[in-house]
C-alpha cells in the first residue's frame, strides 16, 4: 500500500443497501440495539481508520437517503458531534469530521456491485477502501488488517464459510477497470476477483463479520 503525508493512499467508500420498492430508505438507517443506525457505525469505523480523509464517499439510491444521513449527523449524539467533542478534549488540534459525498446509483441499478461501479466510473484513479453496511460492528482493526495485508490489485476478506466478501476490501484502479469491462459480460464480482488473482484474507476475529441482524 502506498502512503503519503496523510497516511494510506486510500479513499473511504461506504455502500448503503438499497431500499425495497415498498420502502423509502433501508434497514441501514434504522436504529440497532446499541442505539445507532448501521450506516453511522460504519461511518465511524471508516473515519477511525482514515482519520485524515476529508471526505467519505457514500453510494446511495436517492436524495431521501442523503437527507436521512445528514439529519442523523446533525444530532448532538451523532458520531460526528461526539468525534468533535472528543477531539477538543485532547491535546492535539481537532480533526473535523469528513464531508459526505454522495454517489448516486442509476435508477435501474440497485445492488452493492453497482455502487462500487458508480464510484469507479466517477473516480477512475482512486484506490477505494470499501465497507458495506452489512457489517456495522466491523471494528477499525479489521480494516487496518486489510491495509497491512493488502496486495495488488485487490484484497478482500473471506467469510467464515470461505466465501469472498467483495464489499469489505481494497479495490485499485486496475482492478476496477477490469471490473467495469467484465460486468458488461455479466461476470459477478466474485468471478472478477478470482480472475484478477485477488488476495483473500481471513479476519483475525470471526465475529468481525457479524451482520447487523445479530446486533
Beta strands, then each sheet from edge to edge (+ up, - down):
strand 1: 3-4
strand 2: 7-8
strand 3: 11-15
strand 4: 55-60
strand 5: 99-104
strand 6: 128-132
strand 7: 154-158
strand 8: 164-171
strand 9: 199-202
sheet 1: 1+ 2-
sheet 2: 5+ 4+ 3+ 6+ 8- 7+ 9+
end
